[in-house]
């Protein structure tokens, strides 16, 4: 976290002689970060621990209380996104013959799958309504308030921001 999001600081010298201290990374102020390490025995999870790494525990608890989707610190959303990404992108499937010869394409495909999934793919668990009255299908972008309809892939790809110059 410090390497990716931290600000570089140059510590002061402790005296007049000698080498200057190496620059360090400091986590940004207001960062709230917790981990969920799992203890496994015989490939089964036997214990789940939750630890706050950055920020005060009270700030993490307050952020969790404001969350509309989860009452606990967990990794379910990241794990679900990674599983969807592996399912939709053959380059990331374990033990596959598919591979990327071009690094730019390898970097671009996850963005393509993630955004097309969020805007063009209705998710069953996000639908609204009832079985009797009928369901209204929704995409993750619709649930987040970023879209008002399910986009077709052609409609999504024809946006000016998505076109290559």
N, C-alpha and C positions, 0 to 999 in steps of 0.2 A: 504494500500500500504506500509506504513511504517513497519507494522508487518511482512509482507511477504517478502519484498525486502530490507528493511532497514538494515543498519549496526548498531550493538550495540556499544554504546559509554558510558563511565563512566564519568559523569561530575565531575569537581574538587570540593573540599570542599570550602565553603566560609569562613571558620574560622578553628580553630584547634579543637574545641570541637563539640560534637554532632555526630549524626549518619551521615554516608556518604550518599550522594544522591543516589537514585535508578538509575540503568542503564536505558538508554533511547535508542530508535531506531531513527536513522537519515536516511532520504531518500537518496538513492545513488545519487552521482553527475551525472548530465546529464539526470536525469529522467524527462520525459515530459509526463504529465498525465492530461487529461481533462475529465469532466463528462458532461452528457446530462440529467439534471433533467427535467421531464415533469410535467406540471400542468394539472390536470384532473378535469372536472366538469361533473357530470352525466355519468361517465365512458367514456368520450370523451376527447381526448387531445386538450386543448385549447391554450397552450403555450409551447414552447420548448426553454429552456435556455441552453447556452453552457458556462461552466466555466472551467478555467484552475486552477487546484489544485496544481500541482508541475511544476516547471520550469518557465522560463520567457515566456510571451505571444508570443514574437517574435520567440522563439525557436519552440513553438507549431505551429505557422503559417508557419514557414519554413518547418517543418516536413510534414504538411498538403499539402504544395505546391509541395513537392517531391513525394507525394503519387500518384501512378498510377491508383488507383481504386476509390478514393473519393475526392471530393473537399471541404467537410465539416466534422467537427467532428460529428460523429454519432455512433449509436450502432447497425446498421443494420446487420453487419457481425456477431457480437456476438449473436444477437437475432436469426439470421438464423441458426447458428450452434446449438444453444440450441433447436430450433424447430426440426431440423433434428435429433438431439440426442434423443429427447423425442419420435419422430416418430419411430426410429429404435431400441429403447431400452424400452421394456415393463416395466422395473423397474422404469422408470422415468415418466411414463404417470400419469396424475392426476387421482385420484379416481380409482385405479386399484386393482385387486386381486393379481397381480404378486408382489412378494417381494423377497428379498435376505436373505437366511438363513446364507450364508457365506460371511463375510465382504470382503474377498480377491476377491471373484468373483464379488461382487458389485463394487469394485474399478476397476477391470480389464475390465469389459464390456464396459464402455465408451471409453477406449483406443481402444478396438477392433472395436467398431462401427465407431469411428472417423477415424482411419487409413484405415480400409477397405473402408469407404466412399471416402476418399481422393485418394486412389490408384485404386480401383476396380469399382467405380460407375461413369459412364459418366453423366455429368450434362448438361442439355439442354441449359442453358444460356452460357455455355463455348464453345459450338461447333463453328467451323470455317467453312467458305465457304458460299455458297448460295443455295437456293432451286433448282435453275436450274442445277447447276453443282454438287450438292450433298454436304452434310455436312460431316465434319470430327469430330467425337465424341471426346471429351476430358474430362479427370478427373481433379479435382482441382490440383492434383500433376503434371499432364502434363502442366497445365496452369502456375504453379509456376516453371517449369523447373526441377522438381525432378524425373520425369519419362518420358519415350519416347513412351510408349504404355499403353493401358488399361490392367491392370493385372487381371488374374483370381484369384478367392479366393484361389484355390489350389496352384497356383504359389506364391502368397503372403504369405501364411501360411508355405510354404516349405522353406522359407529363413532361413539360419542358425541363424540369429539374432532373429528370431521370435520363434524358437523352444525352448522348455523347457528342461533343463538338468535333 
